[in-house]
């Protein structure tokens, strides 16, 4: 469990990368962080797929950010459909 000053709560994490994200979000002073908030189901050319996201962060201005945290070497070719299709990469 990671305590966040910005939310005043302990938040669960499953990897060191997720713990580091929680630390960064705390410095951004998010209003709330929800772990594994929902499963995203979608259709694609090969059929249907689903994925549970890691975090939903609520920003002080009410904006929402969704995060999926995974080390680069663990991303498989089939995962690119879930993580990069239609998203801006930086």
PDB file with one MODEL, atoms N, CA, C and O in Angstrom:
MODEL        1
ATOM      1  N   UNK A   1       0.840  -1.175   0.000  1.00  0.00           N
ATOM      2  CA  UNK A   1       0.000   0.000   0.000  1.00  0.00           C
ATOM      3  C   UNK A   1       0.891   1.246   0.000  1.00  0.00           C
ATOM      4  O   UNK A   1       1.906   1.306   0.694  1.00  0.00           O
ATOM      5  N   UNK A   2       0.489   2.222  -0.785  1.00  0.00           N
ATOM      6  CA  UNK A   2       1.222   3.488  -0.888  1.00  0.00           C
ATOM      7  C   UNK A   2       0.339   4.598  -0.337  1.00  0.00           C
ATOM      8  O   UNK A   2      -0.770   4.812  -0.828  1.00  0.00           O
ATOM      9  N   UNK A   3       0.823   5.307   0.682  1.00  0.00           N
ATOM     10  CA  UNK A   3       0.062   6.442   1.203  1.00  0.00           C
ATOM     11  C   UNK A   3       0.273   7.636   0.286  1.00  0.00           C
ATOM     12  O   UNK A   3       1.398   7.922  -0.123  1.00  0.00           O
ATOM     13  N   UNK A   4      -0.819   8.337  -0.039  1.00  0.00           N
ATOM     14  CA  UNK A   4      -0.750   9.535  -0.867  1.00  0.00           C
ATOM     15  C   UNK A   4      -1.260  10.722  -0.053  1.00  0.00           C
ATOM     16  O   UNK A   4      -2.384  10.709   0.449  1.00  0.00           O
ATOM     17  N   UNK A   5      -0.421  11.741   0.067  1.00  0.00           N
ATOM     18  CA  UNK A   5      -0.794  12.949   0.801  1.00  0.00           C
ATOM     19  C   UNK A   5      -1.974  13.632   0.127  1.00  0.00           C
ATOM     20  O   UNK A   5      -2.873  14.134   0.801  1.00  0.00           O
ATOM     21  N   UNK A   6      -1.970  13.653  -1.215  1.00  0.00           N
ATOM     22  CA  UNK A   6      -3.013  14.383  -1.951  1.00  0.00           C
ATOM     23  C   UNK A   6      -4.409  13.805  -1.740  1.00  0.00           C
ATOM     24  O   UNK A   6      -5.393  14.543  -1.780  1.00  0.00           O
ATOM     25  N   UNK A   7      -4.507  12.500  -1.516  1.00  0.00           N
ATOM     26  CA  UNK A   7      -5.823  11.892  -1.293  1.00  0.00           C
ATOM     27  C   UNK A   7      -6.066  11.587   0.187  1.00  0.00           C
ATOM     28  O   UNK A   7      -7.211  11.418   0.607  1.00  0.00           O
ATOM     29  N   UNK A   8      -4.992  11.518   0.975  1.00  0.00           N
ATOM     30  CA  UNK A   8      -5.125  11.167   2.391  1.00  0.00           C
ATOM     31  C   UNK A   8      -5.436   9.706   2.613  1.00  0.00           C
ATOM     32  O   UNK A   8      -5.900   9.328   3.689  1.00  0.00           O
ATOM     33  N   UNK A   9      -5.185   8.864   1.597  1.00  0.00           N
ATOM     34  CA  UNK A   9      -5.528   7.444   1.664  1.00  0.00           C
ATOM     35  C   UNK A   9      -4.350   6.569   1.259  1.00  0.00           C
ATOM     36  O   UNK A   9      -3.395   7.037   0.638  1.00  0.00           O
ATOM     37  N   UNK A  10      -4.432   5.299   1.619  1.00  0.00           N
ATOM     38  CA  UNK A  10      -3.492   4.297   1.117  1.00  0.00           C
ATOM     39  C   UNK A  10      -4.073   3.706  -0.164  1.00  0.00           C
ATOM     40  O   UNK A  10      -5.272   3.439  -0.242  1.00  0.00           O
ATOM     41  N   UNK A  11      -3.218   3.503  -1.169  1.00  0.00           N
ATOM     42  CA  UNK A  11      -3.659   2.945  -2.449  1.00  0.00           C
ATOM     43  C   UNK A  11      -2.824   1.707  -2.769  1.00  0.00           C
ATOM     44  O   UNK A  11      -1.610   1.694  -2.564  1.00  0.00           O
ATOM     45  N   UNK A  12      -3.484   0.677  -3.269  1.00  0.00           N
ATOM     46  CA  UNK A  12      -2.783  -0.571  -3.569  1.00  0.00           C
ATOM     47  C   UNK A  12      -2.059  -0.476  -4.907  1.00  0.00           C
ATOM     48  O   UNK A  12      -2.466   0.267  -5.800  1.00  0.00           O
ATOM     49  N   UNK A  13      -0.992  -1.231  -5.025  1.00  0.00           N
ATOM     50  CA  UNK A  13      -0.246  -1.331  -6.273  1.00  0.00           C
ATOM     51  C   UNK A  13       0.286  -2.752  -6.393  1.00  0.00           C
ATOM     52  O   UNK A  13       0.393  -3.470  -5.399  1.00  0.00           O
ATOM     53  N   UNK A  14       0.619  -3.155  -7.628  1.00  0.00           N
ATOM     54  CA  UNK A  14       1.069  -4.523  -7.876  1.00  0.00           C
ATOM     55  C   UNK A  14       2.499  -4.611  -8.392  1.00  0.00           C
ATOM     56  O   UNK A  14       3.013  -5.716  -8.567  1.00  0.00           O
ATOM     57  N   UNK A  15       3.153  -3.489  -8.640  1.00  0.00           N
ATOM     58  CA  UNK A  15       4.525  -3.505  -9.144  1.00  0.00           C
ATOM     59  C   UNK A  15       5.224  -2.224  -8.719  1.00  0.00           C
ATOM     60  O   UNK A  15       4.582  -1.261  -8.299  1.00  0.00           O
ATOM     61  N   UNK A  16       6.535  -2.223  -8.833  1.00  0.00           N
ATOM     62  CA  UNK A  16       7.294  -1.017  -8.515  1.00  0.00           C
ATOM     63  C   UNK A  16       6.947   0.113  -9.475  1.00  0.00           C
ATOM     64  O   UNK A  16       6.942   1.279  -9.081  1.00  0.00           O
ATOM     65  N   UNK A  17       6.655  -0.222 -10.740  1.00  0.00           N
ATOM     66  CA  UNK A  17       6.256   0.801 -11.709  1.00  0.00           C
ATOM     67  C   UNK A  17       4.956   1.468 -11.294  1.00  0.00           C
ATOM     68  O   UNK A  17       4.814   2.684 -11.422  1.00  0.00           O
ATOM     69  N   UNK A  18       4.006   0.685 -10.797  1.00  0.00           N
ATOM     70  CA  UNK A  18       2.740   1.257 -10.324  1.00  0.00           C
ATOM     71  C   UNK A  18       2.972   2.119  -9.084  1.00  0.00           C
ATOM     72  O   UNK A  18       2.345   3.168  -8.937  1.00  0.00           O
ATOM     73  N   UNK A  19       3.856   1.694  -8.200  1.00  0.00           N
ATOM     74  CA  UNK A  19       4.155   2.491  -7.017  1.00  0.00           C
ATOM     75  C   UNK A  19       4.768   3.829  -7.412  1.00  0.00           C
ATOM     76  O   UNK A  19       4.434   4.859  -6.826  1.00  0.00           O
ATOM     77  N   UNK A  20       5.651   3.825  -8.388  1.00  0.00           N
ATOM     78  CA  UNK A  20       6.252   5.072  -8.862  1.00  0.00           C
ATOM     79  C   UNK A  20       5.205   5.989  -9.494  1.00  0.00           C
ATOM     80  O   UNK A  20       5.258   7.205  -9.314  1.00  0.00           O
ATOM     81  N   UNK A  21       4.255   5.412 -10.233  1.00  0.00           N
ATOM     82  CA  UNK A  21       3.180   6.225 -10.800  1.00  0.00           C
ATOM     83  C   UNK A  21       2.377   6.897  -9.690  1.00  0.00           C
ATOM     84  O   UNK A  21       2.036   8.074  -9.804  1.00  0.00           O
ATOM     85  N   UNK A  22       2.070   6.165  -8.618  1.00  0.00           N
ATOM     86  CA  UNK A  22       1.334   6.752  -7.499  1.00  0.00           C
ATOM     87  C   UNK A  22       2.113   7.912  -6.879  1.00  0.00           C
ATOM     88  O   UNK A  22       1.522   8.917  -6.485  1.00  0.00           O
ATOM     89  N   UNK A  23       3.428   7.774  -6.793  1.00  0.00           N
ATOM     90  CA  UNK A  23       4.255   8.862  -6.263  1.00  0.00           C
ATOM     91  C   UNK A  23       4.160  10.093  -7.164  1.00  0.00           C
ATOM     92  O   UNK A  23       4.012  11.212  -6.673  1.00  0.00           O
ATOM     93  N   UNK A  24       4.242   9.891  -8.464  1.00  0.00           N
ATOM     94  CA  UNK A  24       4.129  11.010  -9.410  1.00  0.00           C
ATOM     95  C   UNK A  24       2.755  11.660  -9.304  1.00  0.00           C
ATOM     96  O   UNK A  24       2.650  12.886  -9.281  1.00  0.00           O
ATOM     97  N   UNK A  25       1.696  10.845  -9.240  1.00  0.00           N
ATOM     98  CA  UNK A  25       0.339  11.387  -9.133  1.00  0.00           C
ATOM     99  C   UNK A  25       0.160  12.185  -7.847  1.00  0.00           C
ATOM    100  O   UNK A  25      -0.575  13.172  -7.822  1.00  0.00           O
ATOM    101  N   UNK A  26       0.829  11.759  -6.783  1.00  0.00           N
ATOM    102  CA  UNK A  26       0.752  12.497  -5.529  1.00  0.00           C
ATOM    103  C   UNK A  26       1.365  13.890  -5.696  1.00  0.00           C
ATOM    104  O   UNK A  26       0.825  14.868  -5.178  1.00  0.00           O
ATOM    105  N   UNK A  27       2.473  13.985  -6.406  1.00  0.00           N
ATOM    106  CA  UNK A  27       3.090  15.290  -6.652  1.00  0.00           C
ATOM    107  C   UNK A  27       2.218  16.167  -7.542  1.00  0.00           C
ATOM    108  O   UNK A  27       2.297  17.393  -7.471  1.00  0.00           O
ATOM    109  N   UNK A  28       1.380  15.543  -8.386  1.00  0.00           N
ATOM    110  CA  UNK A  28       0.450  16.302  -9.227  1.00  0.00           C
ATOM    111  C   UNK A  28      -0.799  16.718  -8.457  1.00  0.00           C
ATOM    112  O   UNK A  28      -1.657  17.424  -8.986  1.00  0.00           O
ATOM    113  N   UNK A  29      -0.893  16.276  -7.210  1.00  0.00           N
ATOM    114  CA  UNK A  29      -2.007  16.621  -6.314  1.00  0.00           C
ATOM    115  C   UNK A  29      -3.370  16.199  -6.859  1.00  0.00           C
ATOM    116  O   UNK A  29      -4.323  16.978  -6.872  1.00  0.00           O
ATOM    117  N   UNK A  30      -3.435  14.954  -7.307  1.00  0.00           N
ATOM    118  CA  UNK A  30      -4.706  14.438  -7.808  1.00  0.00           C
ATOM    119  C   UNK A  30      -5.728  14.397  -6.675  1.00  0.00           C
ATOM    120  O   UNK A  30      -5.367  14.313  -5.501  1.00  0.00           O
ATOM    121  N   UNK A  31      -7.003  14.458  -7.041  1.00  0.00           N
ATOM    122  CA  UNK A  31      -8.073  14.432  -6.046  1.00  0.00           C
ATOM    123  C   UNK A  31      -8.387  13.020  -5.573  1.00  0.00           C
ATOM    124  O   UNK A  31      -8.751  12.809  -4.416  1.00  0.00           O
ATOM    125  N   UNK A  32      -8.241  12.048  -6.486  1.00  0.00           N
ATOM    126  CA  UNK A  32      -8.575  10.658  -6.178  1.00  0.00           C
ATOM    127  C   UNK A  32      -7.851   9.743  -7.131  1.00  0.00           C
ATOM    128  O   UNK A  32      -7.549  10.121  -8.263  1.00  0.00           O
ATOM    129  N   UNK A  33      -7.569   8.527  -6.668  1.00  0.00           N
ATOM    130  CA  UNK A  33      -6.991   7.475  -7.501  1.00  0.00           C
ATOM    131  C   UNK A  33      -7.781   6.206  -7.236  1.00  0.00           C
ATOM    132  O   UNK A  33      -7.943   5.793  -6.087  1.00  0.00           O
ATOM    133  N   UNK A  34      -8.271   5.592  -8.299  1.00  0.00           N
ATOM    134  CA  UNK A  34      -9.015   4.338  -8.173  1.00  0.00           C
ATOM    135  C   UNK A  34      -8.238   3.232  -8.872  1.00  0.00           C
ATOM    136  O   UNK A  34      -7.990   3.329 -10.074  1.00  0.00           O
ATOM    137  N   UNK A  35      -7.842   2.172  -8.147  1.00  0.00           N
ATOM    138  CA  UNK A  35      -7.132   1.068  -8.790  1.00  0.00           C
ATOM    139  C   UNK A  35      -8.106   0.161  -9.535  1.00  0.00           C
ATOM    140  O   UNK A  35      -9.204  -0.117  -9.052  1.00  0.00           O
ATOM    141  N   UNK A  36      -7.700  -0.289 -10.700  1.00  0.00           N
ATOM    142  CA  UNK A  36      -8.477  -1.193 -11.554  1.00  0.00           C
ATOM    143  C   UNK A  36      -9.958  -0.805 -11.571  1.00  0.00           C
ATOM    144  O   UNK A  36     -10.810  -1.557 -11.097  1.00  0.00           O
ATOM    145  N   UNK A  37     -10.257   0.382 -12.124  1.00  0.00           N
ATOM    146  CA  UNK A  37     -11.602   0.940 -12.025  1.00  0.00           C
ATOM    147  C   UNK A  37     -12.662   0.201 -12.846  1.00  0.00           C
ATOM    148  O   UNK A  37     -13.830   0.190 -12.459  1.00  0.00           O
ATOM    149  N   UNK A  38     -12.284  -0.413 -13.965  1.00  0.00           N
ATOM    150  CA  UNK A  38     -13.256  -1.113 -14.795  1.00  0.00           C
ATOM    151  C   UNK A  38     -12.539  -1.922 -15.871  1.00  0.00           C
ATOM    152  O   UNK A  38     -11.340  -1.762 -16.104  1.00  0.00           O
ATOM    153  N   UNK A  39     -13.308  -2.792 -16.516  1.00  0.00           N
ATOM    154  CA  UNK A  39     -12.773  -3.522 -17.667  1.00  0.00           C
ATOM    155  C   UNK A  39     -13.244  -2.839 -18.935  1.00  0.00           C
ATOM    156  O   UNK A  39     -14.436  -2.590 -19.115  1.00  0.00           O
ATOM    157  N   UNK A  40     -12.308  -2.541 -19.802  1.00  0.00           N
ATOM    158  CA  UNK A  40     -12.601  -1.929 -21.087  1.00  0.00           C
ATOM    159  C   UNK A  40     -12.810  -3.048 -22.101  1.00  0.00           C
ATOM    160  O   UNK A  40     -11.884  -3.813 -22.374  1.00  0.00           O
ATOM    161  N   UNK A  41     -14.013  -3.155 -22.661  1.00  0.00           N
ATOM    162  CA  UNK A  41     -14.330  -4.152 -23.688  1.00  0.00           C
ATOM    163  C   UNK A  41     -14.477  -3.431 -25.013  1.00  0.00           C
ATOM    164  O   UNK A  41     -15.091  -2.367 -25.086  1.00  0.00           O
ATOM    165  N   UNK A  42     -13.904  -4.021 -26.073  1.00  0.00           N
ATOM    166  CA  UNK A  42     -13.986  -3.377 -27.382  1.00  0.00           C
ATOM    167  C   UNK A  42     -13.923  -4.411 -28.492  1.00  0.00           C
ATOM    168  O   UNK A  42     -13.448  -5.531 -28.304  1.00  0.00           O
ATOM    169  N   UNK A  43     -14.417  -4.000 -29.662  1.00  0.00           N
ATOM    170  CA  UNK A  43     -14.362  -4.841 -30.856  1.00  0.00           C
ATOM    171  C   UNK A  43     -13.240  -4.339 -31.756  1.00  0.00           C
ATOM    172  O   UNK A  43     -12.928  -3.149 -31.785  1.00  0.00           O
ATOM    173  N   UNK A  44     -12.642  -5.274 -32.487  1.00  0.00           N
ATOM    174  CA  UNK A  44     -11.606  -4.930 -33.459  1.00  0.00           C
ATOM    175  C   UNK A  44     -11.716  -5.894 -34.625  1.00  0.00           C
ATOM    176  O   UNK A  44     -12.554  -6.797 -34.609  1.00  0.00           O
ATOM    177  N   UNK A  45     -10.889  -5.714 -35.624  1.00  0.00           N
ATOM    178  CA  UNK A  45     -10.990  -6.518 -36.845  1.00  0.00           C
ATOM    179  C   UNK A  45     -10.904  -8.015 -36.568  1.00  0.00           C
ATOM    180  O   UNK A  45     -11.501  -8.809 -37.295  1.00  0.00           O
ATOM    181  N   UNK A  46     -10.173  -8.412 -35.535  1.00  0.00           N
ATOM    182  CA  UNK A  46     -10.023  -9.829 -35.211  1.00  0.00           C
ATOM    183  C   UNK A  46     -11.064 -10.364 -34.248  1.00  0.00           C
ATOM    184  O   UNK A  46     -11.020 -11.546 -33.908  1.00  0.00           O
ATOM    185  N   UNK A  47     -11.998  -9.543 -33.796  1.00  0.00           N
ATOM    186  CA  UNK A  47     -13.036  -9.995 -32.862  1.00  0.00           C
ATOM    187  C   UNK A  47     -13.222  -9.034 -31.713  1.00  0.00           C
ATOM    188  O   UNK A  47     -13.266  -7.818 -31.901  1.00  0.00           O
ATOM    189  N   UNK A  48     -13.333  -9.596 -30.511  1.00  0.00           N
ATOM    190  CA  UNK A  48     -13.534  -8.783 -29.308  1.00  0.00           C
ATOM    191  C   UNK A  48     -12.344  -8.965 -28.378  1.00  0.00           C
ATOM    192  O   UNK A  48     -11.659  -9.987 -28.410  1.00  0.00           O
ATOM    193  N   UNK A  49     -12.114  -7.955 -27.553  1.00  0.00           N
ATOM    194  CA  UNK A  49     -11.038  -8.027 -26.565  1.00  0.00           C
ATOM    195  C   UNK A  49     -11.464  -7.227 -25.339  1.00  0.00           C
ATOM    196  O   UNK A  49     -12.381  -6.408 -25.396  1.00  0.00           O
ATOM    197  N   UNK A  50     -10.792  -7.479 -24.260  1.00  0.00           N
ATOM    198  CA  UNK A  50     -11.052  -6.752 -23.034  1.00  0.00           C
ATOM    199  C   UNK A  50      -9.761  -6.545 -22.273  1.00  0.00           C
ATOM    200  O   UNK A  50      -8.792  -7.284 -22.445  1.00  0.00           O
ATOM    201  N   UNK A  51      -9.763  -5.535 -21.433  1.00  0.00           N
ATOM    202  CA  UNK A  51      -8.577  -5.250 -20.629  1.00  0.00           C
ATOM    203  C   UNK A  51      -8.981  -4.451 -19.400  1.00  0.00           C
ATOM    204  O   UNK A  51      -9.783  -3.521 -19.490  1.00  0.00           O
ATOM    205  N   UNK A  52      -8.423  -4.819 -18.253  1.00  0.00           N
ATOM    206  CA  UNK A  52      -8.648  -4.071 -17.013  1.00  0.00           C
ATOM    207  C   UNK A  52      -7.508  -3.069 -16.872  1.00  0.00           C
ATOM    208  O   UNK A  52      -6.340  -3.454 -16.809  1.00  0.00           O
ATOM    209  N   UNK A  53      -7.844  -1.802 -16.822  1.00  0.00           N
ATOM    210  CA  UNK A  53      -6.842  -0.742 -16.677  1.00  0.00           C
ATOM    211  C   UNK A  53      -6.326  -0.710 -15.241  1.00  0.00           C
ATOM    212  O   UNK A  53      -6.982  -1.211 -14.328  1.00  0.00           O
ATOM    213  N   UNK A  54      -5.151  -0.121 -15.047  1.00  0.00           N
ATOM    214  CA  UNK A  54      -4.541  -0.127 -13.715  1.00  0.00           C
ATOM    215  C   UNK A  54      -5.065   0.965 -12.789  1.00  0.00           C
ATOM    216  O   UNK A  54      -5.355   0.699 -11.623  1.00  0.00           O
ATOM    217  N   UNK A  55      -5.190   2.192 -13.295  1.00  0.00           N
ATOM    218  CA  UNK A  55      -5.618   3.296 -12.431  1.00  0.00           C
ATOM    219  C   UNK A  55      -6.474   4.302 -13.189  1.00  0.00           C
ATOM    220  O   UNK A  55      -6.305   4.513 -14.390  1.00  0.00           O
ATOM    221  N   UNK A  56      -7.388   4.910 -12.461  1.00  0.00           N
ATOM    222  CA  UNK A  56      -8.115   6.093 -12.905  1.00  0.00           C
ATOM    223  C   UNK A  56      -7.750   7.186 -11.916  1.00  0.00           C
ATOM    224  O   UNK A  56      -7.961   7.042 -10.712  1.00  0.00           O
ATOM    225  N   UNK A  57      -7.199   8.283 -12.430  1.00  0.00           N
ATOM    226  CA  UNK A  57      -6.820   9.412 -11.571  1.00  0.00           C
ATOM    227  C   UNK A  57      -7.745  10.585 -11.866  1.00  0.00           C
ATOM    228  O   UNK A  57      -7.990  10.921 -13.024  1.00  0.00           O
ATOM    229  N   UNK A  58      -8.253  11.202 -10.808  1.00  0.00           N
ATOM    230  CA  UNK A  58      -9.103  12.383 -10.929  1.00  0.00           C
ATOM    231  C   UNK A  58      -8.248  13.599 -10.615  1.00  0.00           C
ATOM    232  O   UNK A  58      -7.689  13.715  -9.524  1.00  0.00           O
ATOM    233  N   UNK A  59      -8.151  14.506 -11.584  1.00  0.00           N
ATOM    234  CA  UNK A  59      -7.344  15.712 -11.419  1.00  0.00           C
ATOM    235  C   UNK A  59      -8.103  16.764 -10.622  1.00  0.00           C
ATOM    236  O   UNK A  59      -9.329  16.697 -10.531  1.00  0.00           O
ATOM    237  N   UNK A  60      -7.400  17.734 -10.043  1.00  0.00           N
ATOM    238  CA  UNK A  60      -8.078  18.771  -9.256  1.00  0.00           C
ATOM    239  C   UNK A  60      -9.139  19.538 -10.049  1.00  0.00           C
ATOM    240  O   UNK A  60     -10.120  20.003  -9.469  1.00  0.00           O
ATOM    241  N   UNK A  61      -8.955  19.676 -11.379  1.00  0.00           N
ATOM    242  CA  UNK A  61      -9.935  20.396 -12.192  1.00  0.00           C
ATOM    243  C   UNK A  61     -11.077  19.506 -12.671  1.00  0.00           C
ATOM    244  O   UNK A  61     -11.916  19.942 -13.460  1.00  0.00           O
ATOM    245  N   UNK A  62     -11.113  18.249 -12.195  1.00  0.00           N
ATOM    246  CA  UNK A  62     -12.170  17.326 -12.572  1.00  0.00           C
ATOM    247  C   UNK A  62     -11.834  16.451 -13.763  1.00  0.00           C
ATOM    248  O   UNK A  62     -12.596  15.545 -14.099  1.00  0.00           O
ATOM    249  N   UNK A  63     -10.706  16.708 -14.406  1.00  0.00           N
ATOM    250  CA  UNK A  63     -10.281  15.876 -15.525  1.00  0.00           C
ATOM    251  C   UNK A  63      -9.951  14.464 -15.064  1.00  0.00           C
ATOM    252  O   UNK A  63      -9.639  14.236 -13.895  1.00  0.00           O
ATOM    253  N   UNK A  64     -10.024  13.519 -15.998  1.00  0.00           N
ATOM    254  CA  UNK A  64      -9.754  12.118 -15.688  1.00  0.00           C
ATOM    255  C   UNK A  64      -8.596  11.614 -16.535  1.00  0.00           C
ATOM    256  O   UNK A  64      -8.512  11.919 -17.724  1.00  0.00           O
ATOM    257  N   UNK A  65      -7.712  10.849 -15.929  1.00  0.00           N
ATOM    258  CA  UNK A  65      -6.642  10.178 -16.649  1.00  0.00           C
ATOM    259  C   UNK A  65      -6.740   8.693 -16.365  1.00  0.00           C
ATOM    260  O   UNK A  65      -6.898   8.285 -15.214  1.00  0.00           O
ATOM    261  N   UNK A  66      -6.645   7.870 -17.427  1.00  0.00           N
ATOM    262  CA  UNK A  66      -6.593   6.422 -17.294  1.00  0.00           C
ATOM    263  C   UNK A  66      -5.162   5.968 -17.513  1.00  0.00           C
ATOM    264  O   UNK A  66      -4.485   6.464 -18.414  1.00  0.00           O
ATOM    265  N   UNK A  67      -4.695   5.034 -16.702  1.00  0.00           N
ATOM    266  CA  UNK A  67      -3.324   4.548 -16.814  1.00  0.00           C
ATOM    267  C   UNK A  67      -3.295   3.035 -16.908  1.00  0.00           C
ATOM    268  O   UNK A  67      -4.036   2.336 -16.217  1.00  0.00           O
ATOM    269  N   UNK A  68      -2.435   2.551 -17.766  1.00  0.00           N
ATOM    270  CA  UNK A  68      -2.085   1.144 -17.791  1.00  0.00           C
ATOM    271  C   UNK A  68      -0.574   1.099 -17.626  1.00  0.00           C
ATOM    272  O   UNK A  68       0.157   1.671 -18.434  1.00  0.00           O
ATOM    273  N   UNK A  69      -0.112   0.437 -16.605  1.00  0.00           N
ATOM    274  CA  UNK A  69       1.308   0.443 -16.259  1.00  0.00           C
ATOM    275  C   UNK A  69       1.879  -0.933 -16.570  1.00  0.00           C
ATOM    276  O   UNK A  69       1.422  -1.954 -16.054  1.00  0.00           O
ATOM    277  N   UNK A  70       2.894  -0.927 -17.429  1.00  0.00           N
ATOM    278  CA  UNK A  70       3.544  -2.186 -17.775  1.00  0.00           C
ATOM    279  C   UNK A  70       4.960  -1.881 -18.253  1.00  0.00           C
ATOM    280  O   UNK A  70       5.176  -0.954 -19.032  1.00  0.00           O
ATOM    281  N   UNK A  71       5.895  -2.651 -17.790  1.00  0.00           N
ATOM    282  CA  UNK A  71       7.277  -2.490 -18.252  1.00  0.00           C
ATOM    283  C   UNK A  71       7.328  -2.818 -19.746  1.00  0.00           C
ATOM    284  O   UNK A  71       6.664  -3.747 -20.205  1.00  0.00           O
ATOM    285  N   UNK A  72       8.120  -2.053 -20.499  1.00  0.00           N
ATOM    286  CA  UNK A  72       8.185  -2.202 -21.950  1.00  0.00           C
ATOM    287  C   UNK A  72       8.487  -3.596 -22.426  1.00  0.00           C
ATOM    288  O   UNK A  72       7.935  -4.034 -23.435  1.00  0.00           O
ATOM    289  N   UNK A  73       9.358  -4.317 -21.721  1.00  0.00           N
ATOM    290  CA  UNK A  73       9.723  -5.666 -22.173  1.00  0.00           C
ATOM    291  C   UNK A  73       8.600  -6.686 -21.955  1.00  0.00           C
ATOM    292  O   UNK A  73       8.686  -7.812 -22.445  1.00  0.00           O
ATOM    293  N   UNK A  74       7.566  -6.305 -21.236  1.00  0.00           N
ATOM    294  CA  UNK A  74       6.430  -7.209 -21.015  1.00  0.00           C
ATOM    295  C   UNK A  74       5.280  -6.980 -21.993  1.00  0.00           C
ATOM    296  O   UNK A  74       4.288  -7.708 -21.958  1.00  0.00           O
ATOM    297  N   UNK A  75       5.403  -5.979 -22.863  1.00  0.00           N
ATOM    298  CA  UNK A  75       4.342  -5.709 -23.837  1.00  0.00           C
ATOM    299  C   UNK A  75       4.513  -6.637 -25.032  1.00  0.00           C
ATOM    300  O   UNK A  75       5.523  -6.585 -25.733  1.00  0.00           O
ATOM    301  N   UNK A  76       3.517  -7.486 -25.254  1.00  0.00           N
ATOM    302  CA  UNK A  76       3.548  -8.446 -26.361  1.00  0.00           C
ATOM    303  C   UNK A  76       2.959  -7.798 -27.614  1.00  0.00           C
ATOM    304  O   UNK A  76       2.244  -6.801 -27.511  1.00  0.00           O
ATOM    305  N   UNK A  77       3.251  -8.351 -28.801  1.00  0.00           N
ATOM    306  CA  UNK A  77       2.714  -7.773 -30.044  1.00  0.00           C
ATOM    307  C   UNK A  77       1.188  -7.628 -30.022  1.00  0.00           C
ATOM    308  O   UNK A  77       0.664  -6.636 -30.528  1.00  0.00           O
ATOM    309  N   UNK A  78       0.476  -8.580 -29.455  1.00  0.00           N
ATOM    310  CA  UNK A  78      -0.990  -8.496 -29.407  1.00  0.00           C
ATOM    311  C   UNK A  78      -1.461  -7.357 -28.500  1.00  0.00           C
ATOM    312  O   UNK A  78      -2.579  -6.866 -28.656  1.00  0.00           O
ATOM    313  N   UNK A  79      -0.622  -6.938 -27.561  1.00  0.00           N
ATOM    314  CA  UNK A  79      -0.994  -5.853 -26.642  1.00  0.00           C
ATOM    315  C   UNK A  79      -1.046  -4.498 -27.332  1.00  0.00           C
ATOM    316  O   UNK A  79      -1.717  -3.591 -26.840  1.00  0.00           O
ATOM    317  N   UNK A  80      -0.367  -4.338 -28.443  1.00  0.00           N
ATOM    318  CA  UNK A  80      -0.357  -3.034 -29.110  1.00  0.00           C
ATOM    319  C   UNK A  80      -1.756  -2.605 -29.503  1.00  0.00           C
ATOM    320  O   UNK A  80      -2.046  -1.410 -29.545  1.00  0.00           O
ATOM    321  N   UNK A  81      -2.631  -3.561 -29.792  1.00  0.00           N
ATOM    322  CA  UNK A  81      -4.026  -3.245 -30.109  1.00  0.00           C
ATOM    323  C   UNK A  81      -4.689  -2.575 -28.915  1.00  0.00           C
ATOM    324  O   UNK A  81      -5.464  -1.634 -29.084  1.00  0.00           O
ATOM    325  N   UNK A  82      -4.395  -3.046 -27.718  1.00  0.00           N
ATOM    326  CA  UNK A  82      -5.025  -2.529 -26.512  1.00  0.00           C
ATOM    327  C   UNK A  82      -4.423  -1.210 -26.054  1.00  0.00           C
ATOM    328  O   UNK A  82      -5.125  -0.386 -25.469  1.00  0.00           O
ATOM    329  N   UNK A  83      -3.136  -0.994 -26.307  1.00  0.00           N
ATOM    330  CA  UNK A  83      -2.439   0.141 -25.712  1.00  0.00           C
ATOM    331  C   UNK A  83      -2.130   1.279 -26.647  1.00  0.00           C
ATOM    332  O   UNK A  83      -1.991   2.411 -26.185  1.00  0.00           O
ATOM    333  N   UNK A  84      -2.014   1.041 -27.948  1.00  0.00           N
ATOM    334  CA  UNK A  84      -1.569   2.112 -28.831  1.00  0.00           C
ATOM    335  C   UNK A  84      -2.550   2.441 -29.935  1.00  0.00           C
ATOM    336  O   UNK A  84      -2.424   3.502 -30.547  1.00  0.00           O
ATOM    337  N   UNK A  85      -3.491   1.616 -30.214  1.00  0.00           N
ATOM    338  CA  UNK A  85      -4.423   1.872 -31.317  1.00  0.00           C
ATOM    339  C   UNK A  85      -5.247   3.112 -31.011  1.00  0.00           C
ATOM    340  O   UNK A  85      -5.985   3.142 -30.026  1.00  0.00           O
ATOM    341  N   UNK A  86      -5.125   4.132 -31.845  1.00  0.00           N
ATOM    342  CA  UNK A  86      -5.921   5.341 -31.676  1.00  0.00           C
ATOM    343  C   UNK A  86      -5.435   6.265 -30.576  1.00  0.00           C
ATOM    344  O   UNK A  86      -6.103   7.249 -30.260  1.00  0.00           O
ATOM    345  N   UNK A  87      -4.280   5.969 -29.983  1.00  0.00           N
ATOM    346  CA  UNK A  87      -3.743   6.825 -28.927  1.00  0.00           C
ATOM    347  C   UNK A  87      -2.545   7.591 -29.451  1.00  0.00           C
ATOM    348  O   UNK A  87      -1.839   7.129 -30.347  1.00  0.00           O
ATOM    349  N   UNK A  88      -2.328   8.753 -28.891  1.00  0.00           N
ATOM    350  CA  UNK A  88      -1.136   9.531 -29.236  1.00  0.00           C
ATOM    351  C   UNK A  88       0.041   8.992 -28.449  1.00  0.00           C
ATOM    352  O   UNK A  88      -0.032   8.846 -27.228  1.00  0.00           O
ATOM    353  N   UNK A  89       1.127   8.696 -29.149  1.00  0.00           N
ATOM    354  CA  UNK A  89       2.338   8.225 -28.475  1.00  0.00           C
ATOM    355  C   UNK A  89       3.301   9.385 -28.373  1.00  0.00           C
ATOM    356  O   UNK A  89       3.454  10.160 -29.317  1.00  0.00           O
ATOM    357  N   UNK A  90       3.949   9.505 -27.230  1.00  0.00           N
ATOM    358  CA  UNK A  90       4.917  10.577 -27.015  1.00  0.00           C
ATOM    359  C   UNK A  90       6.272  10.006 -26.761  1.00  0.00           C
ATOM    360  O   UNK A  90       7.228  10.753 -26.555  1.00  0.00           O
TER     361      UNK A  90
ENDMDL
END
